[in-house]
């Protein structure tokens, strides 16, 4: 495994040198102004992140440029203002303003992510909810409020991620509902803010496969996004009944390896870099068809996967290495999920592979790996 990491170091250097030939100065204000620049790289987190926490993540490398701020909690549940416009409680605006100010002071750009999908579309896969004009109007209204508030805020907001992991009905009609929603939200934002980049995720919880059904909005300052946890049976094993921690629920699945995949019927499948790469093909095709900018808004894996025989590092590290290689090879922007988001650091790269150890380490195996891309 040590040789894999050493070889990776030279691959990353080559990728970075290739990108640096494209543009002399990779700094930018709006995402749409730097197509062709070195990809944005960073982390996901919540509004509670302190200025000190930001200084830590920024210290990991000069190429840590982006934080995807997941708007979560009661202070980001929308309320009606006296004029019938959807807004956030005052506590939410205070938290958001403070976060943006701290990010600016550390030279970080922020994606504002409308993370609580249920506040706008309460039921997953519900045609009634996702086809509701009232629900779409509510989402348009809150983004109108945000656009008005921050339209002149330049240099810190990288983009507006209009809805996290949209989950309309998993059929053609449902995909059309989401495409219509994305178009309406885009138009609502553009009535007041023609500067900031808009980020549109695919349906199917932001899956790569649903790029086959994603329709561009026609806005020339929009980035298209997906989340990468393929396969969930590996990356989130043990987090729910459908994704057990190994065949026996105890030993865990290794990567690469044979893993039973499927929701109801399990099929033994070889999961390796080629498997993941194949899952990304709809995104590549979309990018080619529409000359689109692609952003991997989330990718992650639980930290306590087992270590395969003969390996030094556990399967999480090897999965990360393969995923990062695939993303970097495409030149896509990315933010890892997640930075200091939970007490036990289930998806943390600062923690060890021991599930009973909740301590953070400045030189954990996974953090050292990520620094190859950030430094």
N, C-alpha and C positions, 0 to 999 in steps of 0.2 A: 504493500500500500504506500510505503514511503516513496518508492520510485514513481508511482502514479502521481503523487502530489508534486514531485520534483519536475516530472515531465509537463504537468499542467502549468507550472510556473512559466515555462518557455512558450507554451501555447498562448497563455494570457498576454505575455509581452508582445507576441506577434499580432494578436488581435488588436491590442491597444495601438501599436504602431501603425496598423492599417487604418484604424479610425482617425488617428491624428493627421493622416495625410489628407483627409477629406475637408477639414476645416481648421484654420489656424487658431481661432479663438473659440473654445467650446462654451463660453459663458453666454447666457441669454436671459431674456425677460419672459417671453412667451414661448411655450413649447413649439408652436407653429413656426417660429422664426429660426429654429435651429434644426430643421430636418436635414439629416446628413451629419449632424454633430455627434460627438461621442455620446453613446447612450447614457441616460440617467440611470443611476443605481442607488438603492437605498433600502428602507425598511418601512413596515407598517407599525402603527402604534395608536394610542388613544390620547385624548385631550389632556389627560392628567400628567403627561410627560413633562418633567421639569427642565429648566434651562441647563442644569447640570447633566441630566440624562442626555440632552442633545449634544453637549460638549463631549461626552463619552463616545457617542456613535460617530460624531464628526472626527474624532481622533483616530478612528480606525482606518482612515485613508482619505486622500485628497479627492477620490472619486465617489465618496459618499455625498451625494448631492440632493437626494430626494427623500421626503417623508410622506407617506400616505396616511393622512389623518382620518381615522375611522370615527365618525361622529356617532358616539354611543352614549347611552345613559338618559335619565329622565330630562336633563337640561337640553337634550336635542330632540325631544318629542315635540312636534309642531303644535302651535296654538294659534288661534285667530286674533289678529290685532283689531283695534276699534273700527278699521276700515274694511274688514272682511278679507284681509290678506293673511296668508299663512306665514308665520314667523317662528322664531325660537324664544323660549323664556329668556329673560335678561341674563340669567346665569350661563346660558349657552353662549350668548354673544360675548360675554366677558371671558369665558374660557377660550373661545375661538380667537378672539383678538390677542389675548395673552400668548397663546400658542404661536400665532403668526409673528408676533413681535420677537419672541424668543428665537424662532427659526431664522428670522432675518438677521439677528445678531450673530448667529453661528454660520451664516452663509448657506443655509439650507432652503430648498424650495419645497412647497407643500402642495400635495394633492388633497383637496377637500372632498372626502368620500361620504356620500349619503348612505351610511352603512345600515341603518335600521329600515330595511325594506318593508317590514310589516306595518310600519307607520303609514304607509301609503297604499300597500296592497296586502291586506291582513292575512289572506289565505294563499298558501302555495298552490300553484297549478289550478287555481280557480278561474274559470272563464268569466264568471260573474264579476270577480274582483279586477282581473287584469283587462277585461273589456269595458270597464266602467269609465265613462268620461269624467265623472265626478272625482274618481281617484287620480286619473291623469291630470286633471286640473289642479288638484291639491299639490302634486309633485311639481307641476309647472309654477305654481304660486310660490312655493318655498324657494325655488331656484330664482324666480324673479326677485324675491327679497334679497337673496344672497348676491345676485348680480348687481343690484342697485347699490348695495352696501360696499362692495369691493371692486367696482368697475374701474376705479382710479388707483387701486392698490397694485402697484407694479413692482416687480423684482422679487416677490416672495411666493406668490401663488403660481404654481406650475400648471394647475388645471382643476376643472370641476368634474369629478367622477359622479355622473348624474344618478346612479343607483347601483348599489352593491348586489352582485349575484342575482340578477332578475330571474324569476322562476315562474313564468307564465305556463299555461298548459303545454305539455311537451308534444306539440303537434304543429302542423303548418299554420293553423288558425292562431295558436298561441304565439308563435314566432312573429306573425303579422301584428298581433297586439303589441308586442314589445317594440317592433320597428316603428309603429305609429307613435308609441309613447316617446321613444327617443327623438323622433322628428319634432314632436310638439314641444318637448322640453328644450331642445336646441333652439327652436324659434322663439320660445319665451325668454331664454337667456340673451339671445342676440338682439332682442328689442332694446336692451339696455347696456349690453356689454359685448362689443365686437372684438375685444382684445384677448381675453383669456381663453386658453385651450379648453375644449370640452372633451370629456372622455366617455366613450360609450362601450359598455361591456356587452358581451353576447348573452343570449338566453341560456337556459339550462344551467343556471347558477354560474354564469360566466365561463362556460366550458368551451374548449377548443372545437369540439365537434359541431357546436351550434354556429360557428362561423360560416358553415354551409348555408345558413338561413338568414344571416345578418345582412341588412340592406344599408348601405351608407346614407347618411342624412343629407349629403350634398354640401355640408359645411366644410370649407377648406382649412379650418383650424381645429379639426377633430382628430383625436387619437383613438384607436380601437383596442380594446383590452380583453384579456381573459385571465383566468386563474388556473394554476397548474398544481394538481395534487395526484396526478395519474400514476398508478392506480390508487384509489382511496384504500383499497384492501391492504396495501402496503403502507402508504404514508400516514394513514390514520387508523392503523390496526389497533384494536382494543378500545376504540372510542365509542363503539356502538355494536349491537348484536350482529348486525350484518357484516361488520368488519372485525372479526375476532383476532386476538393476538396469537396467531398461529393456529394450526389444526386442532391443537389441544387447549387453546386459550391461554397458554402459559409460555411456550417456548418462543413464539414470534416467528414471523417470516423474514428470511434474509433476501437481500438484493445484491446482485441479480440472482434470480432463482425462479422456481416454479411456484406460482401462487394461484389458489382457486379464486377466480374472478366471476362476478355476477351477483345480482341482488337476491333473486330467489333461487335460481339454478346456478350452481358453481361449476366452472369449467377450468381445469388446470391449464395455466398459461405461463409461458416463459416471459418473465418481465425483466427487461434489460434496456439498454440505451436505444436499441433499435425499436423496441415496443413503444417507448415514450416518443421517439422521433416520428413514428407513424401517426401517433395521436395528434401531432402538431400540423399535419399536412393541410387540414382545412384552413388554418391560419395562414400558412405560407401561400396557399392559393388565393385567399382574400387579399393578402398583401400584394401579390403579383397583379391581380385583376384590377385593383383600384389604386395602386401606388400608395397604400395606406401605411401610416406609422403605427407600430404595434407596441403595446405596453403589457408586460406580464405583471398585473397589479398585485397578485399574491402567488406565492408558492412556498411550500413548507412541508415538514415531515416531523413526526414525533421523534424526540431525541433518543429514546431508549430502545430502538430496534436492536436485534441480536447481531453479533459479530460472526461472520461466516468462517468456517474452518480455513486456516491459513492466512487470514486477513489480520492486520494490525488494528484497523479502524472499523467501527461498526457500520451497519448497512445504511444508516442515515447519511453518513459522510460520503459513502460511495454514490448514493442516489443524488445527493447535492452536487457532487462533482460532475456527474453525467448531465444533470439538468442545467447546471450553469454553463457547461460546454455547449449544449444545444442552444440555449438562449443567446449566448455571446456570439455563436457562429452566425446567427441571424441578424445580429445588431439590434436586438430589441431592448427597450427600456425595461427595468424590473425593480420591484421592491419585495424583499423577503418578508414572510409572515412568520414570526412577528417579534418586535422588540419590546421587552419589558411589559408584556400584555397580560400575564397571569402570574400568580404567586409561585406555582410550581414550574414555570418556564417550559411547559410541555413542548412548545415549538421553538424554544430559544436556541440560539447558537452560542450563547455565553455559558451554558450549563454543560455538565458532563453527560455521559450516556447512562448514568446510574439514576433510575427513577426516584430513589429515596434521597438523593442529594439535591437540595434546592439552592445550593450556593452558586454564585456566578464566578467565572474564572476569566482573567484577561487574556489567557492564551489557550482556550479550549480548542479541541481538534477542529470543530466546525468553524469557529471564529478565525482560526489561522487560515483555513481554506478560503473563506470569504474575503479575507484581506488581500489575497492574491489578485482579486478583481477590483478591490477598492483602493489599493495603494499604488 
